[in-house]
């Protein structure tokens, strides 16, 4: 068994802390170590360091290697061209050169997990289903009717003594009434974006559902790995459209009864926005005001403050996000934290790339 950690995201919704040069997976947002380091750390009960691979942009290879000195440097794989998660996972599988019958854990680098033992148990259960030939995902047991996550509808259990079930379908992020209906009906899980499968099962799914990507992988496998070979990989991948695992592989596999879901209750969050970071840290720390850096407060609630050396004082605030960096300050309503990404487009137009 081995793991592929996908660390190519930009994390733009966590601006101004997450920038092009320091994406969120390299930041210490939920503790003393980065999200990437925490992701690798929670795999240590399952895998040896040489069985853990990280695929990231070529621009971040060195920084990633520096954060993970116990992992072989060659296990940090530079992706020459961003083409979404299915292409990243497929390319990493080819570059890792593992056996076709091995089980691969494929997971993002930037998630938060409060209960690491429950998470490891979920991966073990998923690997057992993967050994039977299924493509498997972890479905997070929902705690509320969230509209910021996609959902997974479970079908019949694989066997009576297990909660692992076939996937009936994947559902895009719903509106509030639809999310309420999902929770009321039951049998729905949040889509974690974490997958487990045998290498050959994944390659078969690519060849069946994404033949253009499959043909590209065959060409890449035939390349000689001499200095500069990644430029040839880039040329090959330029012909391949961006394909996510969810849309390009999982939905089609579910329709054919080849996708399974393992329920996960481990305090999971994708840390997709400042609001979700506040939610995750509030739950983990048991308080509704979360602050870092120099901070004083009087009677504020449901507030996140991420500061540094400069003193930040909050008085009587509710549902507010404050992020203070040396060159940019963000203050926003918690329920509008998802709007940061379009604001960055305006910043780029008016101030250039210096703040990005």
N, C-alpha and C positions, 0 to 999 in steps of 0.2 A: 504494500500500500504506500502511496505517496500523495503529496498535496501540491496543488497549484494555487498560489495566492495571486489574485489579480489586483495589481497596484497601479493601474494606469489612469484612475479618475482624476479630475481636476478639482473637485470639491468647491465649485464656485459659490454654492449657497452658503458656505461658511466664510465668505469674505467679510472683513478685511484680513482675517488671520490666515486663511488658506489662499495662497497666491500661486501663480504659474511656477515659480521657483520652489515653493514649499507647499505642495498639495496636502490635503488634510490627513492622508494616511501617514505622513511623516511628522505630524504634530502631536504633542502630548495634550489631548483635549479631555481625557477622562482619568488622568492619573499622572504618575511620574514618567511614564514611558509613552512612546507614540502608539497610535492605533495599530500600525503595522507591527511593531514589536509585541504588542499584546496579542495580536492575531497569531503570530508565530509561537508565542509563549503558550497559548492554550492548546497548541498541537503537540507539545512536548511529551504529553502522557501517551500519545498515540504513535509518534514517529520519531526517528532519529534525525539529526540536523541534515544529513546528506539526502534525506527523502523529502525535503521541503524545498520547493522551487517558488520563486517570485518572478512574475512577469510585469515589467513596468516600462515606461517610455525610456528611450535611450538617454534622454537628458537627465534622468533620475537614477541611473544605474549606480553611479558612484555613491551618491547619498544613501541609497538603499543598502549597498554593501557595508557602508560605514555603520549604519544602524544595526546590522545583523552580522557581527564579526564571527559568530560561531557557525554560520552557514557557509558552505563552500562558495567562494566568489563566483564560480562558474554557474552556480544554481540561481543567480540573479540574472534573468534573461531580459535583454533589451529588445523591446518591440519597435521595429523601425517605422511602423505606420499604425495609427489608431484606427481600428475597425470594429469596435464594440466587443462584447464579451464572448460570443461564440468563436470569433476569429482569434481572440487572445487566448482562450482556453485551448483551441485546436493547435495554434502555433506553439504554445508552451509544451503541449503534449509531444509534438514532433521534435522540438528542440531538446526535450528531456531524454528522449530515446529510452523510454521504459518498456517493459514487456507488455504485450497486447492483452494478457489476461490479468494484469494488475488492476487493482481498484484505485481510482483517482478521486481525491477530495478536491473540489473546485470551489473556492470561496473568496469573497472580496476582502481587501486588506483593511477596510475602514469601518468595520462594525463594532458595536459594543455588546459584550456578553457579561451579565452580572453573575450567573451561576455556571462556572466553567465545567464543573463535574457533570451537570445535566447536559451541557453542550457536547462534551466528549461522549456521553452515553448515547445521545442522538446520532452522532456520527458513526458510532459502532453499529447501531441498529440499521442505519442507512447502508453501511457497507455490507451487512448481511443480505439485505434486499438486492444490492448491486451484484453480489456474487451469484444471484439467481438470474442475472441478465437484465434486470430493470434499470432504467435511468431513474434516479431517485433525487428528490429534493427535500429539504427541511421546511416544514410549514409551521410558522409561529402561531401558537394558540393566541387568538386576539384577546386583549384586555379591554378594548373599547372599539367603537365603530369608527376606526380611522379611515380617513379619505386620502392619506398620503402614501398608502401602500397598495400594490396589487394584491389580489386574493387568489387562493387556490380552493376549488371545490372538490372535496374528497368524495370518492365513490365507495365501493365495497371494500372491506378489509381484505388483506392478502390471505389471512387465516384468522380463525376465531380468537386465538390467544394473543393477538397483536393489534396495536392501534395503527400500524402501518397499513395504508390503504392505496388502492389505485387512485389516480387523479382523473376526475371527470372532466375538468376544464380549468384553464387559467382565465382570470378576469382582470382587465385593466383597472387602474385606480377609479373607484366609484365616487359618485356624488353622495352627499350625506344621507338622503333617504334610502339609497341602495345599500349603503354600508349598514345602516340600521336594520334593513331587511335581512342582510347576510347574517348578522349577529343573532337576530331573532330566530332565524331558520336553523342555524347551527350547521356544523360540517364544513365551515369555511375557515381557512387559515391565511395569515399574512404571508406573502411571498418573500422569503428571505434572500433569494438569489444565491443560495448555497446548494451545490449539486454533488452527487456521488454516483460514480458509474465505473464499470470496467472500461479500459481503454478501447477494446475492440467494439464494445456496444456503442460508445460515443462515435467512433469512426464509422460504424455502420449507419448510425443515424445521420451523420453528415452526408454520407454518400447518397442516402435515400432522400433527405429533405433539403439539402444544400449542395447539389452536385458541383456547382461552380467552385465552392470552397473546397470540396473534396479533390477536384482536379488540381487546384492550386497547391494543396498539401502534398500531393504526389510529386509535383514539380519541385517543391521545396525539399522534400526528402531526397531527391536525386542530386541536389547541389553538393559540391565539395566545400567543406567548411574551412576555407582559406581566408586570410585577412581580407576584409571588404565584402565577404559573402552576404552580409545583411543588406547591402545595397541591391543585390539580386532578389532577395526576399521582398524588399520594398517594391521593386518593379512588379513582382508577381502579385502582391497583395493590392496594388493600385487597381487591378482589374476586378477585385472582389468588393461587393457592396458591404457596408457596415451591417452586421447581423448580430442581434442579441441572442443569447441562449434561450430566453423565454419565447420570443416570437419565432425564431428560426428553427429551433429544435424541440423545445419542451411542449409547445402547444400541439405540434404535429404528432409527437410521440404519444401524448395523452389521448389524442383522438384514435390512436391505434391500440390503446391499452398497454402501452409499454412504459408508462410513467407512474411512479409511486411516490407517496408523500409520507414522511415521518413527522408526527407532531412534536413540536419543540416548545418547552416551557423553561426558559433559561434567562429571562430578563433581557431579551434581545432588542436592539435598536440599530437601524442603519446609519444613525447620526447624519441624516440627510439634510438637516437644517439646524439653525440655532435653537429653534423651538423643540426639535426632537432631542437635541443634546440636553436642554433644560429638563425635559421630561425624563430622560434616562438617568441623569444625575440626581434629580429629585427623588426618584424611586429608589436608587441605590443608597443615597445618603439619608433618606427619611426627612427631608426638609424641602420647603418650597422656595427658598432663596439660595442660589448657588453662585459662589463668587470665587475668583482667583485674583492674585495680585493684591495691591494695597486698597482696602475697601472698608468703608464704614456705612452702616445702614440704620435707619430708624423706621420701623413699621412698614416695610415693603414685603410684598408677597408675589410668588410666581414670577420671579425676576432672575435673570442670568446676567452676571457681570464678569467679563473676561478682561482683566486689566494687567498692568505691569507695575513699574516703579511709581508712576503718577497716581496720587490718591484719587479715588473715585468715591463720592459720597452720594448715597441714594436716600430719599426721604419720601415715604408715603406712595411709592410706586406699585402698580399692579400690572402683571402681564407685559413686561418690557424686557427687551434684549439690549444690552450695552456691551460693545466690544471696542476696547481702546488699544490702538497700536501707535507706534511713533509717527506715522504719516497719515493715518486715517482713523476716524471715529464713526462707529455705527451706533445709532440709536433707533430702534424700531419697535413697533407693536408686535407682541409675540404671535398674534394670529395673522400677521402679514409677513412673517419671516421668509416665506417662500418667494416673495417678490424681489429678493436681492438679485437674482440672476438677470432679469431684464434691466435692473438699475445699472448693472455692470456694462451693458451695451451703451447706455447713455454716458457713463463715465469714460468709456473708450472713445466715444465721439467727441466729448468736450475737453477731456484732459489727457488723452492719449493713453499709452500702455503703462505709464509709470506706476499707476496704482493697481495694476492687474498682476 
